[in-house]
Amino acid sequence: MKIKVCDSNMDRIVAALQAVNGRAFDHAYTQDYEIERLVTEADERRATLRLAKKEARGMRLQAISGAPVPNAYKWPRKATYVELTLCATGWCVTEVKADTVYAEGGSLTTILTEAQAQTAQDKFRKDNYIVAKGEL
């Protein structure tokens, strides 16, 4: 699956979410604005790493829905796993599947290639000084 995140494709994305979620909606991604929020978060993470859009092609954001609940809530909850990938034309939804979360809730994970990680480290070192232990 590869669906570009844009207004014209939101119906397809929501249909994919509904197919995966079934009747679950409390702790799952179900609306288009939730996917748009994930795209905004992914772009903010890219900018924080100081990667240009061209350098960041192939960068992925893995998101699992669901907020934390008290430990007394012992039952597993149905959640949604969504993977976004930065393509040449923008962010694309590349995977949607059902997942299970417990008390700790969902998560957001950024995945970079080796070259992207090296570029981000080089840009960090260029703009910052690293001191040896005890020199402060």
The first five atom37 places (N, CA, C, CB, O) and aatype in JSON, in Angstrom:
{
  "aatype": [12, 11, 9, 11, 19, 4, 3, 15, 2, 12, 3, 1, 9, 19, 0, 0, 10, 5, 0, 19, 2, 7, 1, 0, 13, 3, 8, 0, 18, 16, 5, 3, 18, 6, 9, 6, 1, 10, 19, 16, 6, 0, 3, 6, 1, 1, 0, 16, 10, 1, 10, 0, 11, 11, 6, 0, 1, 7, 12, 1, 10, 5, 0, 9, 15, 7, 0, 14, 19, 14, 2, 0, 18, 11, 17, 14, 1, 11, 0, 16, 18, 19, 6, 10, 16, 10, 4, 0, 16, 7, 17, 4, 19, 16, 6, 19, 11, 0, 3, 16, 19, 18, 0, 6, 7, 7, 15, 10, 16, 16, 9, 10, 16, 6, 0, 5, 0, 5, 16, 0, 5, 3, 11, 13, 1, 11, 3, 2, 18, 9, 19, 0, 11, 7, 6, 10],
  "atom_mask": [
    [1, 1, 1, 1, 1],
    [1, 1, 1, 1, 1],
    [1, 1, 1, 1, 1],
    [1, 1, 1, 1, 1],
    [1, 1, 1, 1, 1],
    [1, 1, 1, 1, 1],
    [1, 1, 1, 1, 1],
    [1, 1, 1, 1, 1],
    [1, 1, 1, 1, 1],
    [1, 1, 1, 1, 1],
    [1, 1, 1, 1, 1],
    [1, 1, 1, 1, 1],
    [1, 1, 1, 1, 1],
    [1, 1, 1, 1, 1],
    [1, 1, 1, 1, 1],
    [1, 1, 1, 1, 1],
    [1, 1, 1, 1, 1],
    [1, 1, 1, 1, 1],
    [1, 1, 1, 1, 1],
    [1, 1, 1, 1, 1],
    [1, 1, 1, 1, 1],
    [1, 1, 1, 0, 1],
    [1, 1, 1, 1, 1],
    [1, 1, 1, 1, 1],
    [1, 1, 1, 1, 1],
    [1, 1, 1, 1, 1],
    [1, 1, 1, 1, 1],
    [1, 1, 1, 1, 1],
    [1, 1, 1, 1, 1],
    [1, 1, 1, 1, 1],
    [1, 1, 1, 1, 1],
    [1, 1, 1, 1, 1],
    [1, 1, 1, 1, 1],
    [1, 1, 1, 1, 1],
    [1, 1, 1, 1, 1],
    [1, 1, 1, 1, 1],
    [1, 1, 1, 1, 1],
    [1, 1, 1, 1, 1],
    [1, 1, 1, 1, 1],
    [1, 1, 1, 1, 1],
    [1, 1, 1, 1, 1],
    [1, 1, 1, 1, 1],
    [1, 1, 1, 1, 1],
    [1, 1, 1, 1, 1],
    [1, 1, 1, 1, 1],
    [1, 1, 1, 1, 1],
    [1, 1, 1, 1, 1],
    [1, 1, 1, 1, 1],
    [1, 1, 1, 1, 1],
    [1, 1, 1, 1, 1],
    [1, 1, 1, 1, 1],
    [1, 1, 1, 1, 1],
    [1, 1, 1, 1, 1],
    [1, 1, 1, 1, 1],
    [1, 1, 1, 1, 1],
    [1, 1, 1, 1, 1],
    [1, 1, 1, 1, 1],
    [1, 1, 1, 0, 1],
    [1, 1, 1, 1, 1],
    [1, 1, 1, 1, 1],
    [1, 1, 1, 1, 1],
    [1, 1, 1, 1, 1],
    [1, 1, 1, 1, 1],
    [1, 1, 1, 1, 1],
    [1, 1, 1, 1, 1],
    [1, 1, 1, 0, 1],
    [1, 1, 1, 1, 1],
    [1, 1, 1, 1, 1],
    [1, 1, 1, 1, 1],
    [1, 1, 1, 1, 1],
    [1, 1, 1, 1, 1],
    [1, 1, 1, 1, 1],
    [1, 1, 1, 1, 1],
    [1, 1, 1, 1, 1],
    [1, 1, 1, 1, 1],
    [1, 1, 1, 1, 1],
    [1, 1, 1, 1, 1],
    [1, 1, 1, 1, 1],
    [1, 1, 1, 1, 1],
    [1, 1, 1, 1, 1],
    [1, 1, 1, 1, 1],
    [1, 1, 1, 1, 1],
    [1, 1, 1, 1, 1],
    [1, 1, 1, 1, 1],
    [1, 1, 1, 1, 1],
    [1, 1, 1, 1, 1],
    [1, 1, 1, 1, 1],
    [1, 1, 1, 1, 1],
    [1, 1, 1, 1, 1],
    [1, 1, 1, 0, 1],
    [1, 1, 1, 1, 1],
    [1, 1, 1, 1, 1],
    [1, 1, 1, 1, 1],
    [1, 1, 1, 1, 1],
    [1, 1, 1, 1, 1],
    [1, 1, 1, 1, 1],
    [1, 1, 1, 1, 1],
    [1, 1, 1, 1, 1],
    [1, 1, 1, 1, 1],
    [1, 1, 1, 1, 1],
    [1, 1, 1, 1, 1],
    [1, 1, 1, 1, 1],
    [1, 1, 1, 1, 1],
    [1, 1, 1, 1, 1],
    [1, 1, 1, 0, 1],
    [1, 1, 1, 0, 1],
    [1, 1, 1, 1, 1],
    [1, 1, 1, 1, 1],
    [1, 1, 1, 1, 1],
    [1, 1, 1, 1, 1],
    [1, 1, 1, 1, 1],
    [1, 1, 1, 1, 1],
    [1, 1, 1, 1, 1],
    [1, 1, 1, 1, 1],
    [1, 1, 1, 1, 1],
    [1, 1, 1, 1, 1],
    [1, 1, 1, 1, 1],
    [1, 1, 1, 1, 1],
    [1, 1, 1, 1, 1],
    [1, 1, 1, 1, 1],
    [1, 1, 1, 1, 1],
    [1, 1, 1, 1, 1],
    [1, 1, 1, 1, 1],
    [1, 1, 1, 1, 1],
    [1, 1, 1, 1, 1],
    [1, 1, 1, 1, 1],
    [1, 1, 1, 1, 1],
    [1, 1, 1, 1, 1],
    [1, 1, 1, 1, 1],
    [1, 1, 1, 1, 1],
    [1, 1, 1, 1, 1],
    [1, 1, 1, 1, 1],
    [1, 1, 1, 1, 1],
    [1, 1, 1, 0, 1],
    [1, 1, 1, 1, 1],
    [1, 1, 1, 1, 1]
  ],
  "atom_positions": [
    [[0.85, -1.17, 0.0], [0.0, 0.0, 0.0], [0.89, 1.23, 0.0], [-0.96, 0.0, 1.22], [1.88, 1.31, 0.73]],
    [[0.53, 2.19, -0.83], [1.23, 3.48, -0.85], [0.22, 4.52, -1.27], [2.48, 3.45, -1.81], [-0.15, 4.61, -2.45]],
    [[-0.23, 5.31, -0.31], [-1.22, 6.35, -0.58], [-0.64, 7.69, -0.13], [-2.59, 6.06, 0.15], [-0.33, 7.88, 1.04]],
    [[-0.49, 8.61, -1.08], [0.02, 9.93, -0.74], [-0.99, 10.65, 0.15], [0.31, 10.77, -2.03], [-2.19, 10.62, -0.1]],
    [[-0.47, 11.3, 1.21], [-1.35, 12.03, 2.12], [-1.63, 13.4, 1.52], [-0.71, 12.16, 3.54], [-0.79, 14.29, 1.55]],
    [[-2.86, 13.55, 0.97], [-3.33, 14.81, 0.44], [-4.85, 14.8, 0.5], [-2.82, 15.04, -1.03], [-5.46, 13.75, 0.73]],
    [[-5.45, 15.95, 0.31], [-6.91, 16.06, 0.44], [-7.66, 15.11, -0.49], [-7.34, 17.48, 0.16], [-8.69, 14.55, -0.11]],
    [[-7.15, 14.92, -1.7], [-7.87, 14.08, -2.66], [-7.81, 12.59, -2.3], [-7.3, 14.28, -4.05], [-8.64, 11.81, -2.76]],
    [[-6.84, 12.19, -1.47], [-6.71, 10.78, -1.11], [-7.23, 10.47, 0.3], [-5.27, 10.37, -1.2], [-7.14, 9.32, 0.73]],
    [[-7.77, 11.44, 1.0], [-8.19, 11.2, 2.38], [-9.3, 10.15, 2.48], [-8.67, 12.49, 3.0], [-9.36, 9.41, 3.46]],
    [[-10.17, 10.09, 1.48], [-11.22, 9.07, 1.51], [-10.62, 7.66, 1.46], [-12.19, 9.27, 0.32], [-11.08, 6.76, 2.16]],
    [[-9.59, 7.49, 0.65], [-8.92, 6.18, 0.57], [-8.23, 5.83, 1.87], [-7.9, 6.16, -0.57], [-8.26, 4.68, 2.29]],
    [[-7.6, 6.82, 2.51], [-6.91, 6.58, 3.77], [-7.91, 6.21, 4.87], [-6.09, 7.81, 4.19], [-7.69, 5.26, 5.61]],
    [[-9.0, 6.97, 4.96], [-10.03, 6.68, 5.97], [-10.65, 5.31, 5.72], [-11.12, 7.78, 5.96], [-10.94, 4.59, 6.67]],
    [[-10.85, 4.94, 4.47], [-11.4, 3.62, 4.15], [-10.44, 2.51, 4.6], [-11.67, 3.51, 2.63], [-10.88, 1.48, 5.1]],
    [[-9.14, 2.73, 4.42], [-8.15, 1.75, 4.87], [-8.16, 1.64, 6.4], [-6.74, 2.14, 4.38], [-8.06, 0.53, 6.94]],
    [[-8.29, 2.78, 7.09], [-8.37, 2.76, 8.55], [-9.61, 2.01, 9.02], [-8.37, 4.2, 9.11], [-9.54, 1.2, 9.95]],
    [[-10.75, 2.27, 8.39], [-11.99, 1.6, 8.78], [-11.91, 0.1, 8.53], [-13.18, 2.19, 8.02], [-12.43, -0.69, 9.32]],
    [[-11.28, -0.31, 7.44], [-11.14, -1.73, 7.14], [-10.31, -2.45, 8.2], [-10.52, -1.93, 5.77], [-10.59, -3.6, 8.53]],
    [[-9.3, -1.79, 8.71], [-8.42, -2.38, 9.71], [-9.07, -2.34, 11.1], [-7.07, -1.65, 9.74], [-8.99, -3.32, 11.85]],
    [[-9.7, -1.23, 11.44], [-10.23, -1.05, 12.79], [-11.51, -1.82, 13.07], [-10.48, 0.41, 13.03], [-11.77, -2.21, 14.21]],
    [[-12.31, -2.04, 12.06], [-13.6, -2.67, 12.31], [-14.47, -1.75, 13.14], [0.0, 0.0, 0.0], [-14.68, -0.59, 12.77]],
    [[-14.98, -2.25, 14.27], [-15.83, -1.43, 15.12], [-15.05, -0.64, 16.17], [-16.85, -2.31, 15.81], [-15.63, 0.18, 16.88]],
    [[-13.75, -0.86, 16.29], [-12.94, -0.15, 17.29], [-12.78, 1.3, 16.88], [-11.56, -0.83, 17.46], [-12.49, 1.6, 15.72]],
    [[-12.96, 2.22, 17.85], [-12.75, 3.63, 17.54], [-12.19, 4.41, 18.72], [-14.04, 4.26, 17.09], [-11.64, 5.49, 18.51]],
    [[-12.31, 3.93, 19.94], [-11.85, 4.69, 21.11], [-10.34, 4.92, 21.12], [-12.26, 3.98, 22.37], [-9.9, 6.04, 21.39]],
    [[-9.57, 3.91, 20.83], [-8.11, 4.0, 20.93], [-7.44, 3.83, 19.57], [-7.59, 2.96, 21.9], [-6.24, 3.53, 19.5]],
    [[-8.19, 4.0, 18.5], [-7.67, 3.76, 17.15], [-7.68, 5.06, 16.34], [-8.49, 2.67, 16.44], [-8.44, 5.99, 16.63]],
    [[-6.83, 5.1, 15.31], [-6.88, 6.21, 14.36], [-8.08, 5.94, 13.44], [-5.53, 6.34, 13.53], [-8.17, 4.89, 12.81]],
    [[-9.0, 6.9, 13.38], [-10.2, 6.71, 12.57], [-10.48, 7.89, 11.64], [-11.39, 6.49, 13.45], [-11.25, 7.74, 10.69]],
    [[-9.89, 9.04, 11.88], [-10.22, 10.26, 11.13], [-9.03, 10.77, 10.33], [-10.71, 11.34, 12.09], [-7.88, 10.47, 10.64]],
    [[-9.33, 11.54, 9.3], [-8.29, 12.1, 8.45], [-7.4, 13.09, 9.19], [-8.9, 12.76, 7.25], [-6.2, 13.16, 8.92]],
    [[-7.97, 13.86, 10.11], [-7.16, 14.86, 10.82], [-6.1, 14.19, 11.7], [-8.05, 15.77, 11.67], [-5.06, 14.8, 11.97]],
    [[-6.33, 12.97, 12.15], [-5.33, 12.26, 12.95], [-4.11, 11.9, 12.09], [-5.94, 10.99, 13.58], [-2.97, 11.96, 12.57]],
    [[-4.35, 11.53, 10.86], [-3.25, 11.24, 9.94], [-2.51, 12.53, 9.58], [-3.78, 10.54, 8.65], [-1.29, 12.53, 9.47]],
    [[-3.25, 13.62, 9.4], [-2.6, 14.91, 9.13], [-1.72, 15.34, 10.3], [-3.66, 15.99, 8.84], [-0.65, 15.92, 10.09]],
    [[-2.16, 15.06, 11.52], [-1.33, 15.36, 12.69], [-0.05, 14.54, 12.69], [-2.11, 15.09, 13.98], [1.01, 15.03, 13.05]],
    [[-0.16, 13.27, 12.26], [1.04, 12.43, 12.18], [2.01, 12.97, 11.13], [0.65, 10.98, 11.84], [3.22, 12.94, 11.34]],
    [[1.49, 13.46, 10.01], [2.35, 14.05, 8.98], [3.05, 15.29, 9.53], [1.52, 14.42, 7.73], [4.23, 15.5, 9.28]],
    [[2.32, 16.12, 10.28], [2.93, 17.31, 10.9], [4.02, 16.9, 11.87], [1.86, 18.15, 11.62], [5.1, 17.5, 11.88]],
    [[3.76, 15.89, 12.69], [4.77, 15.39, 13.64], [5.99, 14.85, 12.9], [4.17, 14.29, 14.55], [7.12, 15.1, 13.31]],
    [[5.77, 14.12, 11.82], [6.88, 13.57, 11.05], [7.73, 14.69, 10.45], [6.36, 12.64, 9.93], [8.96, 14.61, 10.46]],
    [[7.08, 15.73, 9.92], [7.82, 16.87, 9.36], [8.6, 17.62, 10.44], [6.88, 17.83, 8.65], [9.71, 18.07, 10.19]],
    [[8.01, 17.75, 11.64], [8.72, 18.41, 12.74], [9.95, 17.59, 13.14], [7.78, 18.6, 13.95], [11.0, 18.16, 13.42]],
    [[9.82, 16.29, 13.17], [10.97, 15.44, 13.5], [12.06, 15.55, 12.43], [10.53, 13.98, 13.67], [13.24, 15.58, 12.75]],
    [[11.66, 15.62, 11.17], [12.62, 15.8, 10.09], [13.36, 17.12, 10.24], [11.93, 15.73, 8.73], [14.57, 17.19, 10.07]],
    [[12.61, 18.17, 10.55], [13.22, 19.49, 10.72], [14.14, 19.53, 11.95], [12.13, 20.58, 10.84], [15.19, 20.17, 11.92]],
    [[13.75, 18.85, 13.02], [14.59, 18.79, 14.21], [15.92, 18.12, 13.92], [13.86, 18.05, 15.33], [16.95, 18.5, 14.48]],
    [[15.9, 17.13, 13.05], [17.13, 16.44, 12.66], [17.93, 17.22, 11.62], [16.79, 15.06, 12.11], [19.02, 16.81, 11.23]],
    [[17.38, 18.36, 11.17], [18.01, 19.25, 10.19], [18.23, 18.56, 8.85], [19.34, 19.76, 10.73], [19.23, 18.8, 8.17]],
    [[17.3, 17.7, 8.49], [17.38, 17.03, 7.2], [16.5, 17.75, 6.19], [16.97, 15.54, 7.32], [15.33, 18.03, 6.46]],
    [[17.06, 18.06, 5.02], [16.27, 18.62, 3.94], [15.33, 17.53, 3.42], [17.18, 19.18, 2.79], [15.59, 16.34, 3.62]],
    [[14.26, 17.93, 2.76], [13.3, 16.94, 2.26], [13.98, 15.95, 1.31], [12.14, 17.63, 1.54], [13.66, 14.76, 1.33]],
    [[14.89, 16.42, 0.5], [15.59, 15.53, -0.44], [16.47, 14.54, 0.32], [16.44, 16.35, -1.43], [16.54, 13.37, -0.06]],
    [[17.14, 15.01, 1.37], [17.99, 14.12, 2.17], [17.18, 13.11, 2.97], [18.87, 14.95, 3.11], [17.66, 12.01, 3.27]],
    [[15.95, 13.47, 3.31], [15.14, 12.64, 4.19], [14.26, 11.63, 3.44], [14.28, 13.51, 5.04], [13.49, 10.92, 4.08]],
    [[14.35, 11.56, 2.13], [13.54, 10.6, 1.39], [13.8, 9.19, 1.91], [13.85, 10.67, -0.13], [14.95, 8.76, 2.03]],
    [[12.73, 8.49, 2.22], [12.86, 7.15, 2.78], [12.73, 7.13, 4.3], [0.0, 0.0, 0.0], [12.59, 6.06, 4.9]],
    [[12.78, 8.3, 4.92], [12.56, 8.39, 6.37], [11.16, 7.89, 6.68], [12.76, 9.86, 6.88], [10.22, 8.15, 5.92]],
    [[11.02, 7.18, 7.79], [9.71, 6.63, 8.14], [9.31, 7.05, 9.55], [9.72, 5.1, 8.03], [10.15, 7.27, 10.42]],
    [[8.01, 7.14, 9.76], [7.44, 7.37, 11.08], [6.45, 6.24, 11.33], [6.76, 8.78, 11.2], [5.49, 6.07, 10.58]],
    [[6.7, 5.49, 12.4], [5.78, 4.42, 12.79], [4.98, 4.92, 13.97], [6.55, 3.11, 13.14], [5.54, 5.34, 14.98]],
    [[3.66, 4.88, 13.85], [2.78, 5.39, 14.9], [1.8, 4.31, 15.32], [2.02, 6.66, 14.42], [1.2, 3.63, 14.48]],
    [[1.65, 4.15, 16.63], [0.64, 3.26, 17.19], [-0.28, 4.13, 18.03], [1.3, 2.09, 18.04], [0.18, 4.86, 18.91]],
    [[-1.57, 4.05, 17.76], [-2.55, 4.9, 18.44], [-2.76, 4.44, 19.87], [-3.88, 4.91, 17.67], [-2.34, 3.35, 20.26]],
    [[-3.43, 5.28, 20.64], [-3.8, 4.93, 22.01], [-3.03, 5.72, 23.05], [0.0, 0.0, 0.0], [-1.8, 5.78, 23.03]],
    [[-3.77, 6.34, 23.95], [-3.17, 7.09, 25.05], [-2.98, 6.16, 26.25], [-4.04, 8.32, 25.43], [-3.66, 5.14, 26.35]],
    [[-2.07, 6.5, 27.15], [-1.91, 5.68, 28.36], [-3.18, 5.68, 29.2], [-0.73, 6.18, 29.2], [-3.92, 6.67, 29.24]],
    [[-3.43, 4.57, 29.86], [-4.56, 4.46, 30.78], [-4.02, 3.97, 32.12], [-5.67, 3.47, 30.22], [-2.9, 3.47, 32.18]],
    [[-4.79, 4.11, 33.22], [-4.31, 3.64, 34.52], [-4.0, 2.14, 34.51], [-5.35, 3.94, 35.6], [-4.59, 1.38, 33.74]],
    [[-3.07, 1.74, 35.35], [-2.68, 0.33, 35.43], [-3.85, -0.57, 35.83], [-1.54, 0.15, 36.41], [-3.83, -1.77, 35.54]],
    [[-4.85, -0.02, 36.49], [-6.01, -0.82, 36.88], [-6.8, -1.3, 35.66], [-6.92, 0.0, 37.8], [-7.57, -2.25, 35.76]],
    [[-6.61, -0.65, 34.52], [-7.26, -1.07, 33.28], [-6.46, -2.24, 32.73], [-7.35, 0.11, 32.23], [-5.43, -2.04, 32.09]],
    [[-6.91, -3.46, 32.98], [-6.1, -4.64, 32.68], [-6.32, -5.25, 31.31], [-6.35, -5.66, 33.7], [-5.56, -6.13, 30.9]],
    [[-7.35, -4.8, 30.58], [-7.66, -5.42, 29.3], [-6.85, -4.8, 28.17], [-9.15, -5.31, 29.01], [-6.6, -3.59, 28.18]],
    [[-6.45, -5.59, 27.2], [-5.78, -5.01, 26.02], [-6.78, -4.21, 25.19], [-5.13, -6.12, 25.15], [-7.98, -4.49, 25.18]],
    [[-6.26, -3.19, 24.49], [-7.11, -2.34, 23.66], [-6.69, -2.48, 22.21], [-7.04, -0.86, 24.12], [-5.5, -2.61, 21.91]],
    [[-7.66, -2.44, 21.33], [-7.36, -2.5, 19.9], [-6.91, -1.11, 19.45], [-8.61, -2.98, 19.08], [-7.58, -0.11, 19.69]],
    [[-5.77, -1.07, 18.79], [-5.2, 0.18, 18.32], [-4.9, 0.05, 16.83], [-3.91, 0.55, 19.12], [-5.12, -1.0, 16.22]],
    [[-4.39, 1.13, 16.26], [-4.04, 1.14, 14.84], [-2.55, 1.45, 14.69], [-4.9, 2.19, 14.07], [-2.03, 2.38, 15.31]],
    [[-1.88, 0.68, 13.86], [-0.49, 0.9, 13.5], [-0.49, 1.55, 12.11], [0.35, -0.44, 13.52], [-1.07, 1.02, 11.17]],
    [[0.16, 2.72, 12.01], [0.26, 3.43, 10.73], [1.73, 3.74, 10.49], [-0.61, 4.75, 10.74], [2.43, 4.22, 11.38]],
    [[2.18, 3.46, 9.27], [3.54, 3.8, 8.9], [3.5, 4.82, 7.78], [4.34, 2.55, 8.48], [2.87, 4.61, 6.75]],
    [[4.2, 5.95, 8.0], [4.34, 7.0, 6.99], [5.76, 6.97, 6.46], [3.99, 8.41, 7.59], [6.71, 6.78, 7.23]],
    [[5.92, 7.16, 5.16], [7.23, 7.2, 4.53], [7.32, 8.47, 3.69], [7.48, 5.93, 3.66], [6.38, 8.82, 2.98]],
    [[8.46, 9.15, 3.78], [8.66, 10.36, 2.97], [9.11, 9.93, 1.58], [9.71, 11.32, 3.63], [10.2, 9.38, 1.41]],
    [[8.27, 10.2, 0.6], [8.56, 9.89, -0.8], [8.92, 11.18, -1.54], [7.33, 9.18, -1.49], [8.91, 12.26, -0.94]],
    [[9.22, 11.06, -2.81], [9.59, 12.23, -3.61], [8.46, 13.25, -3.68], [10.0, 11.81, -5.02], [8.71, 14.45, -3.79]],
    [[7.22, 12.78, -3.63], [6.07, 13.69, -3.74], [5.52, 14.15, -2.4], [4.98, 13.02, -4.52], [4.62, 14.99, -2.37]],
    [[6.03, 13.63, -1.3], [5.56, 14.01, 0.03], [5.35, 12.77, 0.88], [0.0, 0.0, 0.0], [5.81, 11.69, 0.53]],
    [[4.66, 12.94, 2.0], [4.43, 11.83, 2.92], [3.37, 10.89, 2.37], [4.02, 12.35, 4.31], [2.34, 11.33, 1.86]],
    [[3.63, 9.6, 2.48], [2.72, 8.57, 2.01], [2.43, 7.58, 3.14], [3.3, 7.83, 0.77], [3.31, 7.27, 3.94]],
    [[1.2, 7.1, 3.2], [0.85, 6.02, 4.11], [1.28, 4.73, 3.42], [-0.69, 6.02, 4.48], [0.77, 4.41, 2.35]],
    [[2.2, 4.0, 4.04], [2.72, 2.78, 3.41], [2.23, 1.52, 4.1], [4.22, 2.8, 3.4], [2.33, 0.43, 3.52]],
    [[1.71, 1.64, 5.31], [1.19, 0.45, 5.99], [0.16, 0.86, 7.03], [2.33, -0.37, 6.64], [0.34, 1.84, 7.75]],
    [[-0.92, 0.1, 7.1], [-1.95, 0.28, 8.11], [-2.35, -1.12, 8.56], [-3.2, 1.09, 7.56], [-2.7, -1.97, 7.74]],
    [[-2.31, -1.35, 9.87], [-2.75, -2.65, 10.39], [-3.23, -2.5, 11.83], [-1.6, -3.68, 10.31], [-2.95, -1.51, 12.5]],
    [[-3.96, -3.5, 12.27], [-4.46, -3.51, 13.65], [-3.32, -3.87, 14.59], [-5.66, -4.5, 13.8], [-2.41, -4.62, 14.23]],
    [[-3.39, -3.34, 15.79], [-2.38, -3.63, 16.81], [-3.08, -3.67, 18.17], [-1.23, -2.56, 16.8], [-4.26, -3.34, 18.28]],
    [[-2.35, -4.08, 19.18], [-2.88, -4.14, 20.53], [-1.99, -3.32, 21.44], [-2.98, -5.61, 21.03], [-0.77, -3.42, 21.38]],
    [[-2.6, -2.51, 22.29], [-1.84, -1.75, 23.28], [-2.39, -2.07, 24.67], [-1.91, -0.21, 23.0], [-3.54, -2.49, 24.82]],
    [[-1.55, -1.86, 25.65], [-1.92, -2.12, 27.04], [-1.9, -0.8, 27.79], [-0.96, -3.16, 27.7], [-2.18, 0.24, 27.19]],
    [[-1.6, -0.79, 29.05], [-1.69, 0.41, 29.88], [-0.79, 1.55, 29.38], [-1.33, 0.08, 31.3], [-1.17, 2.72, 29.48]],
    [[0.39, 1.23, 28.84], [1.34, 2.28, 28.45], [0.89, 3.08, 27.23], [2.69, 1.66, 28.17], [1.38, 4.19, 27.02]],
    [[0.0, 2.56, 26.43], [-0.51, 3.3, 25.28], [0.37, 3.15, 24.06], [0.0, 0.0, 0.0], [1.27, 2.32, 24.02]],
    [[0.1, 3.97, 23.05], [0.78, 3.9, 21.77], [2.15, 4.56, 21.79], [0.0, 0.0, 0.0], [2.67, 4.93, 22.84]],
    [[2.72, 4.69, 20.59], [4.06, 5.26, 20.48], [4.28, 5.87, 19.1], [5.13, 4.19, 20.77], [3.53, 5.61, 18.16]],
    [[5.33, 6.69, 19.0], [5.79, 7.25, 17.74], [7.28, 6.93, 17.63], [5.53, 8.81, 17.65], [8.05, 7.2, 18.55]],
    [[7.69, 6.37, 16.51], [9.09, 5.99, 16.31], [9.56, 6.51, 14.97], [9.27, 4.45, 16.4], [8.9, 6.3, 13.95]],
    [[10.7, 7.18, 14.95], [11.31, 7.67, 13.72], [12.36, 6.67, 13.27], [11.93, 9.09, 13.93], [13.19, 6.23, 14.07]],
    [[12.34, 6.32, 12.0], [13.31, 5.38, 11.45], [14.06, 6.06, 10.31], [12.62, 4.07, 10.96], [13.45, 6.57, 9.37]],
    [[15.39, 6.07, 10.42], [16.25, 6.68, 9.42], [17.14, 5.62, 8.79], [17.11, 7.81, 10.04], [17.4, 4.57, 9.39]],
    [[17.61, 5.89, 7.58], [18.62, 5.04, 6.96], [19.97, 5.39, 7.59], [18.64, 5.21, 5.4], [20.1, 6.4, 8.29]],
    [[20.97, 4.57, 7.33], [22.32, 4.85, 7.84], [22.83, 6.2, 7.32], [23.3, 3.72, 7.44], [23.41, 6.98, 8.07]],
    [[22.6, 6.47, 6.04], [23.07, 7.72, 5.44], [22.37, 8.92, 6.07], [22.83, 7.72, 3.92], [23.0, 9.95, 6.32]],
    [[21.06, 8.81, 6.34], [20.32, 9.9, 6.96], [20.81, 10.14, 8.39], [18.82, 9.61, 6.96], [20.95, 11.28, 8.82]],
    [[21.06, 9.07, 9.12], [21.56, 9.21, 10.49], [22.93, 9.88, 10.48], [21.63, 7.82, 11.19], [23.21, 10.73, 11.32]],
    [[23.78, 9.5, 9.55], [25.11, 10.1, 9.46], [25.02, 11.58, 9.1], [25.97, 9.36, 8.41], [25.74, 12.4, 9.67]],
    [[24.14, 11.93, 8.17], [23.94, 13.34, 7.79], [23.46, 14.15, 8.98], [22.94, 13.44, 6.63], [23.94, 15.26, 9.21]],
    [[22.51, 13.62, 9.74], [21.99, 14.32, 10.91], [23.08, 14.52, 11.96], [20.8, 13.56, 11.53], [23.18, 15.58, 12.57]],
    [[23.91, 13.5, 12.17], [25.01, 13.62, 13.13], [26.03, 14.65, 12.66], [25.69, 12.26, 13.35], [26.53, 15.44, 13.46]],
    [[26.35, 14.64, 11.38], [27.32, 15.61, 10.85], [26.8, 17.03, 11.01], [27.6, 15.32, 9.36], [27.57, 17.92, 11.39]],
    [[25.54, 17.27, 10.73], [24.98, 18.61, 10.89], [24.96, 19.03, 12.36], [23.56, 18.68, 10.31], [25.17, 20.2, 12.67]],
    [[24.7, 18.09, 13.25], [24.73, 18.41, 14.68], [26.15, 18.79, 15.11], [24.22, 17.21, 15.51], [26.34, 19.78, 15.81]],
    [[27.14, 18.02, 14.68], [28.53, 18.3, 15.05], [29.02, 19.63, 14.46], [29.43, 17.17, 14.59], [29.84, 20.32, 15.07]],
    [[28.52, 19.96, 13.28], [28.93, 21.21, 12.64], [28.45, 22.43, 13.43], [28.39, 21.27, 11.19], [29.16, 23.43, 13.52]],
    [[27.26, 22.34, 14.02], [26.66, 23.47, 14.72], [26.9, 23.48, 16.22], [25.21, 23.49, 14.46], [26.54, 24.45, 16.89]],
    [[27.47, 22.43, 16.76], [27.66, 22.32, 18.22], [29.06, 21.83, 18.55], [26.61, 21.37, 18.83], [29.72, 21.19, 17.73]],
    [[29.49, 22.14, 19.75], [30.76, 21.66, 20.24], [30.53, 20.5, 21.18], [31.55, 22.8, 20.94], [29.56, 20.49, 21.95]],
    [[31.42, 19.52, 21.12], [31.34, 18.37, 22.0], [32.58, 18.43, 22.88], [31.25, 17.01, 21.21], [33.71, 18.42, 22.38]],
    [[32.38, 18.5, 24.19], [33.48, 18.6, 25.12], [33.73, 17.25, 25.78], [33.21, 19.68, 26.18], [32.82, 16.43, 25.91]],
    [[34.97, 17.05, 26.18], [35.32, 15.8, 26.86], [34.76, 15.83, 28.27], [36.86, 15.59, 26.88], [34.51, 16.9, 28.83]],
    [[34.57, 14.68, 28.84], [34.03, 14.56, 30.19], [34.94, 15.28, 31.18], [33.87, 13.07, 30.58], [36.16, 15.08, 31.17]],
    [[34.37, 16.11, 32.02], [35.1, 16.82, 33.05], [35.64, 18.18, 32.64], [0.0, 0.0, 0.0], [36.25, 18.86, 33.46]],
    [[35.42, 18.59, 31.38], [35.93, 19.89, 30.94], [34.97, 21.04, 31.22], [36.22, 19.83, 29.47], [35.34, 22.19, 31.01]],
    [[33.79, 20.76, 31.68], [32.84, 21.84, 31.94], [33.12, 22.48, 33.21], [31.45, 21.35, 31.92], [32.41, 23.41, 33.6]]
  ]
}
